[in-house]
Amino acid sequence: MPMTQEQLDNWFKYHKPEPGQPEKYEAIRAAGKAFAEVVVANTPASADQTAAVRKIREAVMTANAAVACNGQ
């Protein structure tokens, strides 16, 4: 299914936080940080460790985008 102009407009605009959203962002970031700390504490320093933490960071950013875009 092709992307619509409405989707692109929504994804690439600034979304001012609405009431309740900052708390969601913080919860997502805290969980991501906790997971990253577990990964770093239990894996050897390596390219794979770096990639794992990068993917956690990407997941946090994507989850926050889902909140900002209201799932659209």
N, C-alpha and C positions, 0 to 999 in steps of 0.2 A: 504494500500500500504506500503510495507516494506521500511525502511530507507535505503538509499544507502551509500556506503562507502564514496562517494563524499560529501554527505550531512554531514556525521559525521566529515570528515576531515575539511570541511568549518566551522562547528559550533564550533569545539574545537581547533582552531588555533588562533594565534594573528593576528588581523587585524589592520595594521597601518592605521591611518586616512588618507583618501584621501582629496584633496582639496574640500572644501565645506562641508565636513562631520562634522568638529568640531562645526560649526554654527548650524547644525541640532541637534547635541547632546545637545548643550546648550539650544536650543529652547524647546526640549522635557523635559529636566531637569527643566527648569523654569516653564513650564506649570504644570508639576507634583508637584513641590514645591508649586505653587499657589493653586492647588487643595487640597493638603495635609493641607495647612494653613486654607483653608475654612472648611475642615472636622474637624480639631482640634478646630477651633473657634466656631463651631456650634454643636458639640456633646460633651456629658459628657465624662470625662476621664473614660475609661473602656476597657475591653478586646476587645470589638467590635471596639472602636476607634483605638486601636493599630492595629487590624487586617486590618482595612480600610487603614490606612497609609502604612502598610506593602504591601498591594496589589497595592497601587499606586506606591510604590517603585519598586515592581516587574514589573509593567506595563512599567515604565520608562526604566528599564534595558532591558526588552524584546524589546521595541521599538528601543532602541539604538542598540541592537543586529541586528534588522532588517536592520538598516542603515549600520552597519558594514559588514553584510553578503550580502548586496545588494539584499535583499529579497529572498535569496535562502535558 
